[in-house]
Amino acid sequence: MQDEELAHGLRSVAGPITGAGGGVVAGVNLAVPARDWSTQRIVRELKPVVLAACDEISRLSAF
């Protein structure tokens, strides 16, 4: 998770896409406006969704 480190007013959460060997081959990032999303809310509501999507993409991909 990043808290306005890349751009003022923007927070984001990211997760890894792993290949068949377990190494990271890509990533997924979801950015939201800081005025609407606290860091606690991002961790509570968005992080699980992003990580679940990463797991599903990793499972389906043939890297």
C-alpha atoms as an extended CHARMM CRD file, in Angstrom:
* protein
*
        63  EXT
         1         1  MET       CA              0.0000000000        0.0000000000        0.0000000000  PROA      1               0.0000000000
         2         2  GLN       CA              1.1610000000        3.5350000000       -0.6750000000  PROA      2               0.0000000000
         3         3  ASP       CA             -0.2060000000        6.6920000000        0.8940000000  PROA      3               0.0000000000
         4         4  GLU       CA              0.2150000000        9.7070000000       -1.4110000000  PROA      4               0.0000000000
         5         5  GLU       CA              3.8790000000        8.8380000000       -2.0150000000  PROA      5               0.0000000000
         6         6  LEU       CA              3.6140000000        8.8380000000       -5.8080000000  PROA      6               0.0000000000
         7         7  ALA       CA              1.0150000000       11.5620000000       -6.2580000000  PROA      7               0.0000000000
         8         8  HSD       CA             -0.7110000000       13.9760000000       -3.9170000000  PROA      8               0.0000000000
         9         9  GLY       CA             -4.2680000000       12.8480000000       -3.2250000000  PROA      9               0.0000000000
        10        10  LEU       CA             -3.7570000000        9.2800000000       -4.4200000000  PROA      10              0.0000000000
        11        11  ARG       CA             -3.5320000000        6.1040000000       -2.3700000000  PROA      11              0.0000000000
        12        12  SER       CA             -3.1690000000        2.6200000000       -3.7540000000  PROA      12              0.0000000000
        13        13  VAL       CA             -2.8200000000       -1.0210000000       -2.8960000000  PROA      13              0.0000000000
        14        14  ALA       CA             -1.0390000000       -3.6160000000       -5.0060000000  PROA      14              0.0000000000
        15        15  GLY       CA             -0.3500000000       -7.3130000000       -5.1210000000  PROA      15              0.0000000000
        16        16  PRO       CA              1.8640000000       -9.7790000000       -7.0050000000  PROA      16              0.0000000000
        17        17  ILE       CA              1.0820000000      -12.0590000000       -9.9250000000  PROA      17              0.0000000000
        18        18  THR       CA              3.2230000000      -15.1690000000       -9.6270000000  PROA      18              0.0000000000
        19        19  GLY       CA              4.3310000000      -17.6060000000      -12.2880000000  PROA      19              0.0000000000
        20        20  ALA       CA              4.4070000000      -21.3840000000      -12.2160000000  PROA      20              0.0000000000
        21        21  GLY       CA              7.7210000000      -21.3730000000      -10.3470000000  PROA      21              0.0000000000
        22        22  GLY       CA              6.3920000000      -19.0410000000       -7.6600000000  PROA      22              0.0000000000
        23        23  GLY       CA              8.3370000000      -15.9750000000       -8.7680000000  PROA      23              0.0000000000
        24        24  VAL       CA              6.6790000000      -12.6150000000       -9.2500000000  PROA      24              0.0000000000
        25        25  VAL       CA              6.0700000000      -11.9070000000      -12.9530000000  PROA      25              0.0000000000
        26        26  ALA       CA              3.6490000000       -8.9650000000      -12.7780000000  PROA      26              0.0000000000
        27        27  GLY       CA              1.4830000000       -6.9730000000      -10.4320000000  PROA      27              0.0000000000
        28        28  VAL       CA             -1.9730000000       -5.5300000000       -9.9730000000  PROA      28              0.0000000000
        29        29  ASN       CA             -2.4730000000       -2.0270000000       -8.5880000000  PROA      29              0.0000000000
        30        30  LEU       CA             -5.6860000000       -0.3000000000       -7.5630000000  PROA      30              0.0000000000
        31        31  ALA       CA             -5.5390000000        3.4690000000       -6.9960000000  PROA      31              0.0000000000
        32        32  VAL       CA             -8.2040000000        5.5200000000       -5.2270000000  PROA      32              0.0000000000
        33        33  PRO       CA             -8.6450000000        9.1640000000       -4.1920000000  PROA      33              0.0000000000
        34        34  ALA       CA             -7.1990000000        9.7960000000       -0.7440000000  PROA      34              0.0000000000
        35        35  ARG       CA            -10.0860000000       12.0930000000        0.1950000000  PROA      35              0.0000000000
        36        36  ASP       CA            -12.5140000000        9.1580000000       -0.0560000000  PROA      36              0.0000000000
        37        37  TRP       CA            -10.3640000000        6.2910000000        1.2490000000  PROA      37              0.0000000000
        38        38  SER       CA             -8.4710000000        6.1690000000        4.5440000000  PROA      38              0.0000000000
        39        39  THR       CA             -5.4880000000        3.8580000000        4.7600000000  PROA      39              0.0000000000
        40        40  GLN       CA             -7.3960000000        1.6810000000        7.2250000000  PROA      40              0.0000000000
        41        41  ARG       CA            -10.3490000000        1.3780000000        4.8500000000  PROA      41              0.0000000000
        42        42  ILE       CA             -8.0670000000        0.4550000000        1.9510000000  PROA      42              0.0000000000
        43        43  VAL       CA             -6.4250000000       -2.3070000000        3.9860000000  PROA      43              0.0000000000
        44        44  ARG       CA             -9.7660000000       -3.5520000000        5.2810000000  PROA      44              0.0000000000
        45        45  GLU       CA            -11.8360000000       -3.3790000000        2.0770000000  PROA      45              0.0000000000
        46        46  LEU       CA             -9.5750000000       -3.2820000000       -0.9690000000  PROA      46              0.0000000000
        47        47  LYS       CA             -6.4770000000       -5.2650000000       -0.0300000000  PROA      47              0.0000000000
        48        48  PRO       CA             -8.3550000000       -8.5980000000        0.2750000000  PROA      48              0.0000000000
        49        49  VAL       CA            -10.0410000000       -8.0200000000       -3.0980000000  PROA      49              0.0000000000
        50        50  VAL       CA             -6.7740000000       -7.1420000000       -4.8540000000  PROA      50              0.0000000000
        51        51  LEU       CA             -4.9380000000      -10.1160000000       -3.3480000000  PROA      51              0.0000000000
        52        52  ALA       CA             -7.7900000000      -12.4800000000       -4.2720000000  PROA      52              0.0000000000
        53        53  ALA       CA             -7.6700000000      -11.2000000000       -7.8600000000  PROA      53              0.0000000000
        54        54  CYS       CA             -3.8930000000      -11.6830000000       -7.9340000000  PROA      54              0.0000000000
        55        55  ASP       CA             -4.2550000000      -15.2500000000       -6.6720000000  PROA      55              0.0000000000
        56        56  GLU       CA             -6.8800000000      -16.0240000000       -9.3140000000  PROA      56              0.0000000000
        57        57  ILE       CA             -4.8330000000      -14.5100000000      -12.1460000000  PROA      57              0.0000000000
        58        58  SER       CA             -1.7540000000      -16.3800000000      -10.9400000000  PROA      58              0.0000000000
        59        59  ARG       CA             -3.7040000000      -19.6420000000      -10.8020000000  PROA      59              0.0000000000
        60        60  LEU       CA             -5.1090000000      -19.1790000000      -14.3300000000  PROA      60              0.0000000000
        61        61  SER       CA             -1.9450000000      -17.9600000000      -16.0390000000  PROA      61              0.0000000000
        62        62  ALA       CA              0.6640000000      -20.1650000000      -17.6320000000  PROA      62              0.0000000000
        63        63  PHE       CA              3.7840000000      -18.0190000000      -17.1700000000  PROA      63              0.0000000000
